[in-house]
């Protein structure tokens, strides 16, 4: 069965705890050409902050997904196309693999299972907030990462495998190994995408690139460059 992210080249992650660049609006954000907007962050996230971004984006023709950092910030809004719930496969303990998730199912009125999906994270930058929060084992070889990707798809039925280098540009060999290990799952990549060239380079190895800090640090024009970069990379691969 086809899933929406099968056709995504680019996802823009909006951190509700961070401001947009001066002069940028959420209308501009929604018109960058990204395939989807994912609303989420690791620290200092609240339901009100999440709602503010959804309200600002809902009038525009771009899919909206919430990636909540904990069950307390989940919002129930028809404007959302769905929820992408991280599960960190290389976390230091079970809490970020299944422990937090048992709390998700206890939220008021329960989860909307038709719109709820999981992302199999493999976190690889030890300096990143997400790595420290989850005590992730980031000392992994390309073969280790490929094995995690295969486990995620084949043993746990994950439709999204997310290689996360948050804050730094990742190793293309490692990302490529993860992609080669997958048959049907979509490989997301996040980390260090900051311009056309970096998006183009990683677009050769990942199905979908995720851009986050760039929006808040450099603005919507820089984001548009990354959309062009990954799309050009995928178009070139299709012609080979």
One Martini backbone bead per residue (centre of mass of N, CA, C, O) as a GRO file, in nm:
protein
  240
    1UNK     BB    1   0.095   0.037   0.024
    2UNK     BB    2   0.071   0.357  -0.020
    3UNK     BB    3   0.250   0.635   0.099
    4UNK     BB    4   0.309   0.961   0.124
    5UNK     BB    5   0.637   0.942   0.164
    6UNK     BB    6   0.718   0.802  -0.102
    7UNK     BB    7   0.709   1.110  -0.256
    8UNK     BB    8   0.921   1.237  -0.076
    9UNK     BB    9   1.198   1.470  -0.071
   10UNK     BB   10   1.081   1.691   0.146
   11UNK     BB   11   1.125   1.812   0.486
   12UNK     BB   12   0.985   2.046   0.719
   13UNK     BB   13   1.106   2.141   1.034
   14UNK     BB   14   0.919   2.280   1.300
   15UNK     BB   15   1.002   2.474   1.577
   16UNK     BB   16   0.789   2.596   1.826
   17UNK     BB   17   1.041   2.734   2.002
   18UNK     BB   18   1.096   2.893   1.736
   19UNK     BB   19   1.173   3.145   1.536
   20UNK     BB   20   1.150   3.329   1.278
   21UNK     BB   21   1.268   3.513   1.056
   22UNK     BB   22   1.292   3.816   0.971
   23UNK     BB   23   1.009   3.846   0.741
   24UNK     BB   24   0.895   3.579   0.795
   25UNK     BB   25   0.635   3.350   0.716
   26UNK     BB   26   0.411   3.091   0.706
   27UNK     BB   27   0.353   3.131   0.412
   28UNK     BB   28   0.645   3.098   0.321
   29UNK     BB   29   0.688   2.816   0.435
   30UNK     BB   30   0.452   2.681   0.255
   31UNK     BB   31   0.619   2.803  -0.024
   32UNK     BB   32   0.899   2.628  -0.062
   33UNK     BB   33   0.817   2.313  -0.172
   34UNK     BB   34   0.758   2.129   0.029
   35UNK     BB   35   0.597   1.820   0.108
   36UNK     BB   36   0.630   1.873   0.428
   37UNK     BB   37   0.522   1.937   0.767
   38UNK     BB   38   0.706   1.918   1.073
   39UNK     BB   39   0.607   1.931   1.415
   40UNK     BB   40   0.900   1.980   1.622
   41UNK     BB   41   1.087   1.892   1.930
   42UNK     BB   42   1.288   1.839   2.216
   43UNK     BB   43   1.262   2.123   2.365
   44UNK     BB   44   1.022   2.320   2.509
   45UNK     BB   45   0.743   2.178   2.455
   46UNK     BB   46   0.405   2.263   2.365
   47UNK     BB   47   0.080   2.265   2.279
   48UNK     BB   48   0.058   2.568   2.215
   49UNK     BB   49   0.295   2.579   2.018
   50UNK     BB   50   0.184   2.376   1.821
   51UNK     BB   51  -0.087   2.521   1.757
   52UNK     BB   52   0.032   2.778   1.632
   53UNK     BB   53   0.143   2.639   1.376
   54UNK     BB   54  -0.111   2.508   1.270
   55UNK     BB   55  -0.278   2.770   1.242
   56UNK     BB   56  -0.069   2.906   1.036
   57UNK     BB   57  -0.086   2.645   0.810
   58UNK     BB   58  -0.382   2.530   0.737
   59UNK     BB   59  -0.445   2.713   0.466
   60UNK     BB   60  -0.235   2.534   0.326
   61UNK     BB   61  -0.097   2.318   0.059
   62UNK     BB   62   0.029   2.130   0.317
   63UNK     BB   63   0.135   1.885   0.487
   64UNK     BB   64   0.057   1.797   0.836
   65UNK     BB   65   0.281   1.712   1.106
   66UNK     BB   66   0.329   1.553   1.416
   67UNK     BB   67   0.626   1.558   1.644
   68UNK     BB   68   0.619   1.448   1.942
   69UNK     BB   69   0.811   1.441   2.247
   70UNK     BB   70   0.533   1.399   2.405
   71UNK     BB   71   0.214   1.331   2.515
   72UNK     BB   72   0.155   1.634   2.631
   73UNK     BB   73   0.170   1.766   2.310
   74UNK     BB   74  -0.077   1.657   2.197
   75UNK     BB   75  -0.291   1.733   1.922
   76UNK     BB   76  -0.636   1.785   1.824
   77UNK     BB   77  -0.643   1.820   1.466
   78UNK     BB   78  -0.778   1.831   1.145
   79UNK     BB   79  -0.521   1.966   1.004
   80UNK     BB   80  -0.391   1.704   1.051
   81UNK     BB   81  -0.252   1.426   0.884
   82UNK     BB   82  -0.054   1.352   1.136
   83UNK     BB   83   0.158   1.119   1.326
   84UNK     BB   84   0.510   1.119   1.425
   85UNK     BB   85   0.664   0.860   1.607
   86UNK     BB   86   0.935   0.813   1.783
   87UNK     BB   87   1.187   0.543   1.763
   88UNK     BB   88   1.488   0.453   1.928
   89UNK     BB   89   1.695   0.197   1.836
   90UNK     BB   90   1.978   0.329   1.985
   91UNK     BB   91   1.904   0.337   2.260
   92UNK     BB   92   2.008   0.294   2.601
   93UNK     BB   93   1.699   0.222   2.637
   94UNK     BB   94   1.353   0.136   2.638
   95UNK     BB   95   1.195   0.404   2.659
   96UNK     BB   96   1.257   0.506   2.341
   97UNK     BB   97   1.109   0.244   2.222
   98UNK     BB   98   0.845   0.178   2.445
   99UNK     BB   99   0.796   0.336   2.712
  100UNK     BB  100   0.667   0.603   2.605
  101UNK     BB  101   0.438   0.460   2.433
  102UNK     BB  102   0.253   0.362   2.666
  103UNK     BB  103   0.162   0.664   2.717
  104UNK     BB  104   0.025   0.737   2.457
  105UNK     BB  105  -0.229   0.536   2.496
  106UNK     BB  106  -0.329   0.733   2.759
  107UNK     BB  107  -0.455   0.949   2.632
  108UNK     BB  108  -0.695   1.144   2.581
  109UNK     BB  109  -0.910   0.955   2.376
  110UNK     BB  110  -0.677   0.864   2.238
  111UNK     BB  111  -0.556   0.752   1.955
  112UNK     BB  112  -0.526   0.814   1.608
  113UNK     BB  113  -0.457   0.542   1.427
  114UNK     BB  114  -0.497   0.644   1.128
  115UNK     BB  115  -0.264   0.890   1.195
  116UNK     BB  116  -0.051   0.687   1.319
  117UNK     BB  117   0.310   0.692   1.320
  118UNK     BB  118   0.635   0.560   1.280
  119UNK     BB  119   0.986   0.626   1.360
  120UNK     BB  120   1.304   0.489   1.287
  121UNK     BB  121   1.554   0.578   1.475
  122UNK     BB  122   1.904   0.680   1.398
  123UNK     BB  123   2.140   0.804   1.614
  124UNK     BB  124   2.473   0.985   1.531
  125UNK     BB  125   2.495   1.246   1.724
  126UNK     BB  126   2.631   1.289   2.040
  127UNK     BB  127   2.569   1.618   2.061
  128UNK     BB  128   2.282   1.584   2.050
  129UNK     BB  129   1.995   1.613   2.219
  130UNK     BB  130   1.872   1.336   2.137
  131UNK     BB  131   2.114   1.165   2.227
  132UNK     BB  132   2.117   1.253   2.527
  133UNK     BB  133   1.825   1.188   2.602
  134UNK     BB  134   1.859   0.867   2.488
  135UNK     BB  135   2.141   0.742   2.505
  136UNK     BB  136   2.285   0.701   2.242
  137UNK     BB  137   2.446   0.478   2.020
  138UNK     BB  138   2.690   0.631   1.798
  139UNK     BB  139   2.901   0.381   1.770
  140UNK     BB  140   2.864   0.324   1.436
  141UNK     BB  141   2.855   0.147   1.167
  142UNK     BB  142   2.737   0.101   0.860
  143UNK     BB  143   2.647  -0.192   0.924
  144UNK     BB  144   2.484  -0.127   1.175
  145UNK     BB  145   2.281   0.062   1.040
  146UNK     BB  146   2.177  -0.142   0.836
  147UNK     BB  147   2.073  -0.341   1.048
  148UNK     BB  148   1.870  -0.155   1.180
  149UNK     BB  149   1.704  -0.105   0.925
  150UNK     BB  150   1.623  -0.402   0.883
  151UNK     BB  151   1.484  -0.443   1.151
  152UNK     BB  152   1.272  -0.222   1.123
  153UNK     BB  153   1.135  -0.342   0.868
  154UNK     BB  154   1.124  -0.667   0.918
  155UNK     BB  155   1.049  -0.684   1.240
  156UNK     BB  156   0.871  -0.386   1.278
  157UNK     BB  157   0.731  -0.248   1.019
  158UNK     BB  158   0.872   0.000   0.913
  159UNK     BB  159   0.820   0.288   0.692
  160UNK     BB  160   1.031   0.460   0.864
  161UNK     BB  161   1.372   0.560   0.828
  162UNK     BB  162   1.585   0.757   1.056
  163UNK     BB  163   1.867   0.940   0.988
  164UNK     BB  164   2.038   1.112   1.264
  165UNK     BB  165   2.262   1.418   1.268
  166UNK     BB  166   2.197   1.648   1.428
  167UNK     BB  167   2.402   1.936   1.335
  168UNK     BB  168   2.529   1.738   1.109
  169UNK     BB  169   2.695   1.606   0.852
  170UNK     BB  170   2.685   1.308   0.718
  171UNK     BB  171   2.758   0.987   0.622
  172UNK     BB  172   2.711   0.865   0.310
  173UNK     BB  173   2.777   0.566   0.346
  174UNK     BB  174   2.579   0.513   0.577
  175UNK     BB  175   2.322   0.606   0.437
  176UNK     BB  176   2.349   0.414   0.193
  177UNK     BB  177   2.336   0.152   0.361
  178UNK     BB  178   2.052   0.193   0.465
  179UNK     BB  179   1.912   0.206   0.192
  180UNK     BB  180   2.010  -0.079   0.086
  181UNK     BB  181   1.851  -0.238   0.326
  182UNK     BB  182   1.597  -0.150   0.178
  183UNK     BB  183   1.283  -0.206   0.014
  184UNK     BB  184   1.018  -0.007   0.120
  185UNK     BB  185   1.120   0.185   0.296
  186UNK     BB  186   1.173   0.511   0.405
  187UNK     BB  187   1.451   0.732   0.384
  188UNK     BB  188   1.547   0.940   0.627
  189UNK     BB  189   1.722   1.262   0.653
  190UNK     BB  190   1.917   1.431   0.919
  191UNK     BB  191   2.162   1.686   0.887
  192UNK     BB  192   2.334   1.967   0.764
  193UNK     BB  193   2.128   2.107   0.583
  194UNK     BB  194   2.220   2.436   0.407
  195UNK     BB  195   2.206   2.373   0.089
  196UNK     BB  196   2.216   2.273  -0.225
  197UNK     BB  197   2.465   2.081  -0.208
  198UNK     BB  198   2.384   1.912   0.045
  199UNK     BB  199   2.113   1.817  -0.074
  200UNK     BB  200   2.228   1.685  -0.326
  201UNK     BB  201   2.418   1.483  -0.191
  202UNK     BB  202   2.204   1.337  -0.001
  203UNK     BB  203   1.997   1.272  -0.232
  204UNK     BB  204   2.173   1.019  -0.334
  205UNK     BB  205   2.102   0.844  -0.040
  206UNK     BB  206   1.811   0.959   0.006
  207UNK     BB  207   1.472   0.992  -0.012
  208UNK     BB  208   1.458   1.198   0.245
  209UNK     BB  209   1.484   1.525   0.349
  210UNK     BB  210   1.556   1.704   0.656
  211UNK     BB  211   1.465   2.036   0.754
  212UNK     BB  212   1.528   2.282   1.022
  213UNK     BB  213   1.732   2.505   1.137
  214UNK     BB  214   1.750   2.670   0.876
  215UNK     BB  215   1.487   2.825   0.901
  216UNK     BB  216   1.572   2.983   1.171
  217UNK     BB  217   1.865   3.085   1.071
  218UNK     BB  218   1.812   3.162   0.737
  219UNK     BB  219   1.544   3.077   0.596
  220UNK     BB  220   1.340   3.033   0.316
  221UNK     BB  221   1.550   3.057   0.089
  222UNK     BB  222   1.731   2.826   0.189
  223UNK     BB  223   1.515   2.607   0.171
  224UNK     BB  224   1.464   2.620  -0.135
  225UNK     BB  225   1.744   2.514  -0.212
  226UNK     BB  226   1.702   2.227  -0.090
  227UNK     BB  227   1.472   2.145  -0.270
  228UNK     BB  228   1.629   2.165  -0.535
  229UNK     BB  229   1.863   1.972  -0.468
  230UNK     BB  230   1.702   1.704  -0.420
  231UNK     BB  231   1.545   1.702  -0.687
  232UNK     BB  232   1.786   1.691  -0.874
  233UNK     BB  233   1.906   1.429  -0.769
  234UNK     BB  234   1.658   1.248  -0.832
  235UNK     BB  235   1.646   1.310  -1.135
  236UNK     BB  236   1.926   1.195  -1.203
  237UNK     BB  237   1.873   0.905  -1.103
  238UNK     BB  238   1.629   0.851  -1.297
  239UNK     BB  239   1.823   0.881  -1.566
  240UNK     BB  240   2.023   0.624  -1.518
   0.00000   0.00000   0.00000
